[in-house]
């Protein structure tokens, strides 16, 4: 299957504040996430969209990924359950800090509830304010990759929040005909 990956970036913080969430939804910052929970969130959000490249990772690979200084997760909850998340990972550059929105998305149960835009707005704001919480150098760029294997609203949502496409790349990937789903992606048996 041909997969199109688009890189988007933002070079200045947004001028408007993020929209609030409904009263029954909260967003929690997690500066230290266990490898188990990070993998669970990845599978919960990505299972319906062909996110499979990290499902085979060892626990040590997850530990190494999460060991990047100032990495943050912002987890959206409703009724005590995770509804989505934003994974932010800073990278030092010669112009300050570039913060990658490493992963972002909603669980299937949260799609269609108007939460994706506000969650991304809060995630973008958190990326720009990461130095205030962690002491890293000032942020000069917030960026993300999205691809045609992500949810159908992903690219439009990034653009609507002010991220601008800087390039795209096509690759041929061996992808299953259908996503494996959140159940299997979070460790449940197939079938």
Backbone as JSON, one array per atom type, in Angstrom:
{
  "sequence": "XXXXXXXXXXXXXXXXXXXXXXXXXXXXXXXXXXXXXXXXXXXXXXXXXXXXXXXXXXXXXXXXXXXXXXXXXXXXXXXXXXXXXXXXXXXXXXXXXXXXXXXXXXXXXXXXXXXXXXXXXXXXXXXXXXXXXXXXXXXXXXXXXXXXXXXXXXXXXXXXXXXXXXXXXXXXXXXXXXXXXXXXXXXXXXX",
  "N": [[0.84, -1.17, 0.0], [0.52, 2.24, -0.77], [1.71, 4.79, 1.24], [1.22, 7.99, 2.41], [3.09, 10.35, 4.01], [2.95, 13.24, 5.89], [4.65, 16.12, 6.94], [4.21, 18.57, 9.37], [4.39, 21.87, 10.77], [4.75, 24.42, 13.33], [5.79, 27.65, 13.95], [5.53, 29.63, 15.8], [3.84, 30.38, 18.87], [0.3, 29.72, 19.22], [-2.14, 32.34, 18.97], [-4.52, 32.34, 20.3], [-6.31, 31.07, 23.15], [-6.61, 27.63, 24.18], [-9.66, 25.87, 23.55], [-12.13, 25.13, 26.07], [-12.82, 21.98, 27.71], [-15.72, 19.8, 27.86], [-17.63, 19.62, 30.95], [-17.57, 17.05, 32.02], [-15.2, 15.94, 31.28], [-11.69, 15.67, 31.62], [-8.29, 16.85, 31.46], [-5.19, 15.51, 32.05], [-1.86, 16.02, 33.03], [0.98, 14.06, 32.56], [4.06, 13.57, 33.57], [5.77, 11.51, 33.94], [5.45, 8.53, 32.55], [4.62, 5.14, 32.64], [6.17, 2.44, 30.81], [4.31, 0.47, 30.22], [1.82, 1.78, 30.36], [2.16, 3.74, 28.4], [2.39, 2.13, 26.11], [-0.14, 0.96, 26.17], [-1.82, 3.24, 25.74], [-0.96, 3.95, 23.19], [-1.81, 1.68, 21.71], [-4.57, 1.74, 22.25], [-5.46, 4.13, 21.06], [-4.28, 3.98, 18.51], [-4.78, 1.43, 17.44], [-7.18, 1.18, 15.88], [-6.32, 2.46, 13.58], [-4.15, 1.43, 12.09], [-1.74, 1.75, 13.54], [0.98, 0.15, 14.14], [3.71, -0.17, 14.26], [5.1, 0.07, 16.7], [4.1, -1.85, 18.36], [5.41, -4.25, 18.58], [7.63, -3.63, 20.05], [10.13, -4.06, 22.57], [10.0, -4.01, 26.19], [12.18, -2.55, 27.07], [12.78, -0.93, 24.85], [10.57, 0.78, 24.94], [11.08, 1.97, 27.44], [13.47, 3.32, 26.84], [12.53, 5.13, 24.88], [10.82, 6.71, 26.41], [12.57, 7.89, 28.13], [13.63, 10.26, 27.24], [14.51, 13.46, 28.15], [12.21, 15.71, 29.67], [9.97, 14.76, 28.38], [6.49, 14.57, 27.9], [3.19, 13.41, 28.63], [-0.15, 14.06, 27.89], [-3.15, 13.25, 29.03], [-6.43, 12.59, 28.19], [-9.4, 12.26, 29.97], [-12.57, 10.73, 30.63], [-15.36, 9.85, 32.52], [-13.62, 8.38, 34.09], [-12.08, 6.94, 32.33], [-9.49, 6.62, 29.83], [-9.62, 8.82, 27.11], [-8.15, 9.79, 25.07], [-4.93, 11.04, 23.95], [-1.93, 13.08, 24.1], [1.37, 12.94, 23.16], [4.3, 14.42, 23.91], [7.53, 15.25, 22.82], [10.56, 16.66, 23.38], [13.32, 18.02, 21.46], [16.62, 18.99, 21.34], [17.92, 21.74, 19.46], [19.99, 23.8, 17.32], [18.72, 26.17, 17.42], [17.21, 26.41, 19.7], [14.57, 24.62, 21.21], [12.95, 21.99, 19.6], [9.77, 20.7, 19.59], [8.3, 17.68, 19.27], [5.13, 16.53, 18.42], [4.65, 13.63, 19.23], [2.83, 11.49, 19.36], [-0.68, 11.58, 18.92], [-4.12, 11.48, 19.52], [-7.5, 10.16, 19.59], [-9.41, 7.79, 21.5], [-11.58, 5.27, 20.17], [-14.13, 5.48, 21.33], [-14.32, 8.14, 21.91], [-14.36, 9.56, 19.58], [-16.03, 11.81, 17.44], [-17.21, 13.36, 19.35], [-16.45, 15.95, 19.52], [-13.96, 16.42, 20.69], [-11.38, 16.21, 19.67], [-10.26, 18.52, 18.39], [-10.06, 20.49, 20.58], [-8.36, 18.92, 22.27], [-6.01, 18.73, 20.74], [-5.4, 21.48, 20.57], [-4.84, 22.06, 23.27], [-2.64, 20.37, 23.54], [-0.8, 21.5, 21.74], [-0.46, 24.01, 22.96], [0.68, 23.11, 25.36], [3.07, 22.08, 24.36], [4.42, 24.42, 23.55], [4.74, 25.65, 26.02], [6.35, 23.99, 27.45], [9.06, 24.52, 28.36], [8.56, 26.12, 30.65], [7.7, 24.32, 32.55], [9.73, 22.46, 32.71], [12.31, 23.47, 32.4], [13.82, 23.31, 30.07], [15.5, 24.63, 27.1], [14.07, 27.47, 25.33], [11.22, 26.99, 23.22], [11.29, 26.68, 19.74], [10.02, 25.56, 17.66], [7.21, 23.6, 16.9], [6.22, 20.44, 15.9], [4.94, 17.8, 13.77], [4.35, 14.52, 12.44], [2.05, 13.12, 10.2], [0.09, 10.55, 8.69], [-1.35, 8.78, 5.89], [-2.4, 6.54, 7.03], [-3.42, 7.26, 9.43], [-6.26, 8.52, 11.34], [-9.09, 9.74, 9.43], [-9.59, 12.46, 9.87], [-7.29, 13.59, 10.79], [-5.16, 15.1, 9.4], [-6.56, 17.42, 8.57], [-7.32, 18.41, 11.07], [-4.83, 19.06, 12.25], [-4.03, 21.11, 10.5], [-6.12, 22.96, 10.93], [-5.52, 23.82, 13.47], [-3.38, 25.43, 13.1], [-0.95, 24.37, 12.28], [1.4, 23.99, 9.7], [1.9, 22.46, 6.6], [5.03, 21.15, 5.62], [6.15, 19.42, 3.92], [5.88, 16.3, 2.11], [5.93, 12.72, 1.82], [5.97, 9.76, -0.07], [5.66, 6.32, 0.5], [6.03, 2.8, 0.0], [4.33, 0.46, 1.83], [4.01, -2.48, 3.8], [1.04, -3.29, 4.78], [-1.62, -4.44, 6.81], [-4.84, -5.42, 5.47], [-6.99, -4.53, 7.0], [-7.27, -2.51, 9.97], [-5.94, -3.66, 13.14], [-7.4, -3.15, 15.4], [-8.36, -1.76, 18.62], [-8.6, -3.58, 20.72], [-6.92, -5.87, 20.2], [-4.56, -4.46, 19.78], [-4.03, -3.43, 22.3], [-3.27, -5.61, 23.69], [-5.06, -7.71, 23.87], [-6.34, -10.99, 23.04], [-6.46, -12.13, 19.63], [-9.44, -12.45, 17.68]],
  "CA": [[0.0, 0.0, 0.0], [1.23, 3.51, -0.76], [1.41, 5.59, 2.42], [1.67, 9.38, 2.3], [3.41, 10.95, 5.3], [3.05, 14.69, 5.81], [5.25, 16.81, 8.08], [3.63, 19.89, 9.62], [5.08, 22.59, 11.84], [4.3, 25.72, 13.79], [7.02, 28.35, 14.36], [5.2, 30.59, 16.85], [2.69, 29.89, 19.62], [-1.0, 30.24, 18.78], [-2.55, 33.58, 19.65], [-5.75, 32.12, 21.07], [-6.25, 30.03, 24.18], [-7.34, 26.42, 23.81], [-11.06, 25.77, 23.98], [-12.32, 24.26, 27.24], [-13.49, 20.69, 27.52], [-16.98, 19.67, 28.61], [-17.42, 19.44, 32.39], [-17.36, 15.65, 32.38], [-13.93, 15.52, 30.7], [-10.54, 16.38, 32.18], [-6.99, 16.61, 30.84], [-4.16, 15.39, 33.06], [-0.45, 15.97, 32.6], [1.76, 12.97, 33.12], [5.46, 13.79, 33.21], [6.43, 10.19, 33.97], [4.5, 7.49, 32.17], [5.25, 3.82, 32.58], [6.17, 1.85, 29.47], [3.07, -0.28, 30.04], [0.72, 2.7, 30.07], [2.44, 4.36, 27.1], [2.04, 1.15, 25.09], [-1.6, 0.84, 26.19], [-2.41, 4.4, 25.06], [-0.62, 3.81, 21.77], [-2.71, 0.68, 21.14], [-5.96, 2.19, 22.38], [-5.72, 5.17, 20.06], [-3.78, 3.63, 17.19], [-5.25, 0.15, 16.94], [-8.15, 1.33, 14.79], [-5.75, 3.22, 12.46], [-2.91, 0.84, 11.56], [-0.52, 2.03, 14.28], [1.49, -1.16, 14.55], [5.18, -0.24, 14.27], [5.68, -0.02, 18.06], [3.48, -2.91, 19.15], [6.4, -5.3, 18.79], [8.76, -3.14, 20.82], [10.39, -4.63, 23.89], [9.8, -3.05, 27.27], [13.35, -1.68, 27.1], [12.63, 0.09, 23.8], [9.64, 1.78, 25.48], [11.8, 2.7, 28.49], [14.39, 4.24, 26.17], [11.72, 6.18, 24.24], [10.26, 7.58, 27.44], [13.65, 8.47, 28.92], [14.0, 11.57, 26.72], [14.23, 14.48, 29.16], [11.08, 16.62, 29.5], [8.85, 14.13, 27.67], [5.22, 14.66, 28.63], [1.94, 12.9, 28.09], [-1.36, 14.72, 28.35], [-4.16, 12.21, 28.84], [-7.81, 13.05, 28.3], [-10.23, 11.27, 30.66], [-14.0, 10.92, 30.83], [-15.89, 8.71, 33.29], [-12.51, 7.6, 34.62], [-11.42, 6.18, 31.26], [-8.75, 7.44, 28.88], [-10.34, 9.12, 25.87], [-7.16, 10.18, 24.07], [-3.7, 11.55, 24.55], [-0.9, 13.78, 23.33], [2.71, 12.6, 23.63], [5.23, 15.48, 23.5], [8.93, 14.88, 23.01], [11.45, 17.75, 22.95], [14.6, 17.71, 20.84], [17.44, 20.2, 21.26], [18.42, 22.16, 18.15], [20.85, 24.98, 17.46], [17.85, 27.35, 17.54], [16.33, 26.21, 20.84], [13.99, 23.29, 21.33], [11.85, 21.58, 18.73], [8.94, 19.73, 20.3], [7.51, 16.83, 18.37], [3.91, 15.87, 18.88], [5.05, 12.28, 18.86], [1.56, 10.8, 19.09], [-1.88, 12.33, 19.29], [-5.33, 10.88, 18.98], [-8.62, 9.82, 20.46], [-9.95, 6.43, 21.51], [-12.78, 5.18, 19.33], [-15.32, 5.93, 22.08], [-14.31, 9.61, 22.01], [-14.48, 10.16, 18.25], [-17.35, 12.37, 17.15], [-17.71, 14.12, 20.51], [-15.9, 17.3, 19.49], [-12.83, 16.51, 21.62], [-10.1, 16.18, 18.98], [-9.74, 19.89, 18.21], [-9.58, 21.02, 21.85], [-7.22, 18.16, 22.78], [-4.83, 19.17, 20.0], [-5.11, 22.85, 20.98], [-4.17, 21.98, 24.57], [-1.35, 19.75, 23.31], [0.07, 22.5, 21.12], [-0.12, 24.98, 24.01], [1.6, 22.43, 26.27], [4.37, 21.99, 23.69], [5.06, 25.73, 23.59], [5.03, 26.03, 27.4], [7.17, 22.94, 28.07], [10.19, 25.07, 29.14], [8.09, 26.64, 31.93], [7.54, 23.2, 33.48], [10.86, 21.53, 32.73], [13.59, 24.16, 32.36], [14.54, 23.14, 28.81], [15.57, 25.89, 26.35], [12.84, 27.95, 24.7], [10.74, 26.24, 22.06], [11.32, 27.44, 18.5], [9.25, 24.86, 16.64], [6.39, 22.45, 17.26], [6.02, 19.74, 14.64], [4.28, 16.5, 13.81], [4.14, 13.75, 11.22], [0.8, 12.36, 10.11], [0.13, 9.8, 7.44], [-2.64, 8.32, 5.37], [-2.88, 5.44, 7.88], [-4.06, 7.85, 10.61], [-7.68, 8.8, 11.17], [-9.36, 10.61, 8.28], [-9.66, 13.88, 10.24], [-6.01, 14.0, 11.39], [-4.48, 16.17, 8.67], [-7.39, 18.63, 8.64], [-7.26, 18.9, 12.44], [-3.55, 19.74, 12.42], [-4.07, 22.38, 9.75], [-7.06, 23.86, 11.58], [-4.89, 24.33, 14.69], [-2.3, 26.34, 12.73], [0.26, 23.69, 11.8], [1.54, 24.17, 8.25], [2.64, 21.37, 5.96], [6.34, 21.52, 5.1], [6.56, 18.42, 2.94], [5.26, 14.98, 2.21], [6.72, 11.64, 1.25], [5.23, 8.53, -0.34], [6.42, 5.07, 0.65], [5.25, 1.57, -0.12], [4.37, -0.22, 3.12], [3.26, -3.73, 3.94], [0.03, -2.94, 5.78], [-2.78, -5.33, 6.75], [-6.01, -4.84, 4.8], [-7.82, -3.85, 8.0], [-6.58, -2.28, 11.24], [-6.13, -4.77, 14.08], [-8.35, -2.72, 16.42], [-7.81, -1.42, 19.93], [-8.56, -4.77, 21.59], [-5.69, -6.61, 19.93], [-3.42, -3.55, 19.93], [-3.74, -3.22, 23.72], [-2.81, -6.86, 24.3], [-6.08, -8.75, 23.89], [-6.16, -12.03, 22.02], [-7.2, -11.95, 18.37], [-10.59, -13.33, 17.49]],
  "C": [[0.89, 1.24, 0.0], [0.76, 4.34, 0.43], [2.01, 6.97, 2.21], [1.86, 9.93, 3.71], [3.65, 12.44, 5.1], [3.68, 15.23, 7.09], [4.62, 18.2, 8.16], [4.38, 20.54, 10.77], [4.37, 23.89, 12.17], [5.54, 26.41, 14.36], [6.78, 29.44, 15.4], [3.96, 30.08, 17.58], [1.38, 30.45, 19.08], [-1.39, 31.47, 19.6], [-3.79, 33.41, 20.52], [-5.56, 30.99, 22.07], [-7.0, 28.79, 23.7], [-8.78, 26.46, 24.32], [-11.18, 24.86, 25.2], [-12.98, 22.94, 26.83], [-14.84, 20.7, 28.22], [-16.68, 19.35, 30.08], [-17.11, 18.01, 32.78], [-16.06, 15.07, 31.82], [-12.81, 16.33, 31.34], [-9.27, 15.97, 31.44], [-5.94, 16.61, 31.92], [-2.78, 15.33, 32.42], [0.23, 14.82, 33.31], [3.21, 13.14, 32.66], [6.23, 12.49, 33.19], [5.37, 9.14, 33.7], [5.25, 6.17, 32.11], [5.23, 3.3, 31.15], [4.86, 1.1, 29.19], [1.91, 0.65, 29.67], [0.92, 3.4, 28.73], [2.05, 3.41, 25.98], [0.53, 0.98, 25.01], [-2.25, 2.01, 25.45], [-2.16, 4.35, 23.56], [-1.57, 2.82, 21.09], [-4.16, 1.1, 21.17], [-6.32, 3.17, 21.27], [-5.37, 4.69, 18.65], [-4.28, 2.33, 16.61], [-6.26, 0.25, 15.81], [-7.57, 1.98, 13.53], [-4.43, 2.67, 11.96], [-1.65, 1.28, 12.29], [0.0, 0.7, 14.8], [3.0, -1.19, 14.73], [5.78, -0.37, 15.66], [5.08, -1.14, 18.89], [4.44, -4.05, 19.43], [7.61, -4.87, 19.59], [8.9, -3.9, 22.13], [10.1, -3.56, 24.95], [10.97, -2.07, 27.31], [13.28, -0.6, 26.02], [11.65, 1.17, 24.26], [10.32, 2.61, 26.56], [12.71, 3.73, 27.85], [13.65, 5.4, 25.52], [11.25, 7.2, 25.27], [11.32, 8.29, 28.27], [14.11, 9.83, 28.4], [13.56, 12.63, 27.73], [13.07, 15.38, 28.73], [9.95, 16.06, 28.63], [7.61, 14.23, 28.53], [4.13, 13.93, 27.86], [0.82, 13.73, 28.7], [-2.48, 13.76, 27.99], [-5.53, 12.78, 29.14], [-8.64, 11.94, 28.91], [-11.68, 11.71, 30.69], [-14.55, 9.68, 31.48], [-14.78, 7.8, 33.79], [-11.72, 6.82, 33.59], [-10.62, 7.11, 30.36], [-9.52, 7.58, 27.57], [-9.39, 9.49, 24.74], [-5.93, 10.7, 24.76], [-2.86, 12.31, 23.53], [0.44, 13.41, 23.97], [3.66, 13.65, 23.04], [6.65, 15.04, 23.79], [9.83, 15.99, 22.47], [12.76, 17.22, 22.37], [15.41, 19.0, 20.77], [17.89, 20.47, 19.83], [19.34, 23.35, 18.37], [20.04, 26.26, 17.59], [16.9, 27.25, 18.73], [15.82, 24.78, 20.83], [12.9, 23.1, 20.28], [11.06, 20.52, 19.5], [8.11, 18.97, 19.28], [6.25, 16.38, 19.1], [4.07, 14.43, 18.38], [3.84, 11.43, 18.5], [0.43, 11.64, 19.63], [-3.07, 11.57, 18.74], [-6.35, 10.58, 20.06], [-8.91, 8.33, 20.4], [-11.23, 6.42, 20.68], [-14.02, 5.71, 20.04], [-15.41, 7.44, 22.19], [-14.48, 10.3, 20.66], [-15.91, 10.62, 18.02], [-17.96, 13.16, 18.29], [-17.16, 15.54, 20.57], [-14.7, 17.5, 20.4], [-11.48, 16.61, 20.93], [-9.48, 17.55, 18.8], [-9.23, 20.47, 19.52], [-8.38, 20.26, 22.42], [-5.94, 18.58, 22.05], [-4.44, 20.59, 20.38], [-4.37, 22.86, 22.32], [-2.78, 21.37, 24.42], [-0.35, 20.72, 22.7], [0.49, 23.55, 22.15], [0.89, 24.38, 25.0], [3.0, 22.32, 25.66], [5.12, 23.32, 23.8], [5.46, 26.13, 25.01], [5.87, 24.99, 28.15], [8.36, 23.5, 28.85], [9.77, 25.6, 30.51], [7.99, 25.54, 32.98], [8.81, 22.39, 33.66], [12.23, 22.19, 32.72], [14.39, 23.93, 31.1], [14.62, 24.49, 28.09], [14.25, 26.21, 25.65], [12.5, 27.14, 23.45], [10.73, 27.16, 20.84], [10.44, 26.8, 17.42], [8.46, 23.73, 17.3], [6.05, 21.76, 15.96], [5.42, 18.36, 14.86], [4.36, 15.84, 12.44], [2.74, 13.16, 11.29], [0.84, 11.62, 8.78], [-1.26, 9.31, 7.08], [-3.17, 7.1, 6.11], [-3.53, 5.95, 9.15], [-5.54, 8.05, 10.33], [-7.93, 9.8, 10.06], [-9.4, 12.1, 8.6], [-8.31, 14.43, 10.7], [-5.38, 15.2, 10.68], [-5.25, 17.48, 8.75], [-7.34, 19.24, 10.05], [-5.94, 19.63, 12.69], [-3.54, 21.09, 11.71], [-4.98, 23.4, 10.42], [-6.48, 24.47, 12.86], [-3.68, 25.2, 14.38], [-1.0, 25.68, 12.33], [0.25, 23.73, 10.28], [2.39, 23.04, 7.68], [3.95, 21.89, 5.38], [6.86, 20.51, 4.08], [5.8, 17.13, 3.13], [6.13, 13.97, 1.47], [5.8, 10.43, 1.04], [6.16, 7.34, -0.19], [5.48, 3.9, 0.41], [5.45, 0.79, 1.18], [3.56, -1.5, 3.05], [2.3, -3.52, 5.1], [-1.12, -3.94, 5.67], [-3.96, -4.63, 6.07], [-6.88, -4.04, 5.76], [-6.98, -3.58, 9.25], [-6.85, -3.44, 12.2], [-7.11, -4.41, 15.19], [-7.68, -2.51, 17.77], [-7.69, -2.63, 20.84], [-7.24, -5.52, 21.41], [-4.48, -5.73, 20.18], [-3.05, -3.29, 21.39], [-3.42, -4.52, 24.44], [-3.84, -7.96, 24.37], [-5.85, -9.79, 22.81], [-6.99, -11.74, 20.78], [-8.39, -12.9, 18.35], [-11.76, -13.04, 18.34]]
}
